[in-house]
Amino acid sequence: MREFGYERALDVPGAVALRGTGPEARFLGGGTNLVDLMKAGVERPALLVDVRRLPLDRVEPTADGGLCIGATVTNSDLAAHPDVRRRYPALAQAVLAGASGQLRNMATVGGNLLQRTRCGYFADVSGPCNRRSPGSGCPAIAGEHRNSAVLGASEHCVAVHPSDMAVALAALDAVVVYETADGPGALPITRLYPPVGDAPHIETALPPGALVTGVTLPPLPYAAGSRYRKVRERASYAFAIGSVAAALDVRDGVVRDVRLAFGAVASRPWRARMAERALVGGPAGAEAFGAAADAELAAAGPLPGNAYKVALVRDLTVTVLTELAEEAAR
């Protein structure tokens, strides 16, 4: 392992200043992704800036009735928080589905959102990967791609984003708040991850050296009935092969509003806006839910080994929305 420096930040401006000392500095939260990548030789930072002790570890109400979640809140604390469980249950469900208890105790909200892809080719420094080494190629296209993207991919990268939490946050219209040397900023989470295009090594739209300080959730009354459902190849904390986060507002059998996002199908959480538009104002039934999912997935371009994802996510969408509609009718 390459030798590296270590500094513990005392406050947010100090953390940003330390990160700005060089392009090879990295923020360290729980380390559940970064340390693994350092061991594999994918990440080779010259300096780790420890942000775990920063005062960003609270979940608090916002003035407009939403929630502000600090970046150093652990996944365990987030999933157990009463306001999250009561008002945004899809988020708690996504976090609990994402990792073992030991990992949740260490992993932070900010680190979860910024974790890098778990594509096996990305983690193997002996071979090419456009995310790790731009211009070297994407061996997954012709190789092992069972869990690769079916939406929004390109000839340069077919890796998927691994976060469960980010999928729920995308459905809930979350906004990511950050700090730079020039001051604070904010990005809707649906804009945090740019399309993969021809530059898959650019994984976020954050300014260089930015420190994520928190996530805000808007007030969304019907999110109290939201749900996150994940399909994985084994029950014991595997990454998703398909997931759906949804919140549904149904009155008198008609969809008044809906939030829908897919996971494990693209390089970023996939907000299903076409499906949402197809559903609003229509009947809250399985046939309509299936048609909306089909409209969203019409743009899918699966590889030979992962075409199953299209049907899987389609059926999962129908199941989740049907469950929510039936609950609303009780």
Secondary structure as UniProt FT lines:
FT   STRAND          5..8
FT   HELIX           12..19
FT   TURN            20..21
FT   TURN            23..24
FT   STRAND          25..28
FT   TURN            32..33
FT   HELIX           34..40
FT   STRAND          47..50
FT   TURN            52..53
FT   STRAND          59..61
FT   TURN            63..64
FT   STRAND          67..70
FT   TURN            71..72
FT   HELIX           75..80
FT   HELIX           82..87
FT   HELIX           89..98
FT   HELIX           101..106
FT   HELIX           109..113
FT   HELIX           120..123
FT   TURN            125..126
FT   TURN            130..132
FT   TURN            134..135
FT   TURN            139..142
FT   TURN            146..147
FT   TURN            155..156
FT   HELIX           165..171
FT   TURN            172..173
FT   STRAND          175..180
FT   TURN            181..182
FT   STRAND          183..188
FT   HELIX           189..192
FT   TURN            197..198
FT   TURN            200..201
FT   TURN            208..209
FT   STRAND          211..217
FT   HELIX           221..225
FT   STRAND          227..232
FT   TURN            235..237
FT   STRAND          240..251
FT   TURN            252..253
FT   STRAND          254..263
FT   STRAND          270..271
FT   HELIX           273..279
FT   TURN            280..281
FT   HELIX           286..297
FT   TURN            298..299
FT   TURN            304..307
FT   HELIX           308..329
//
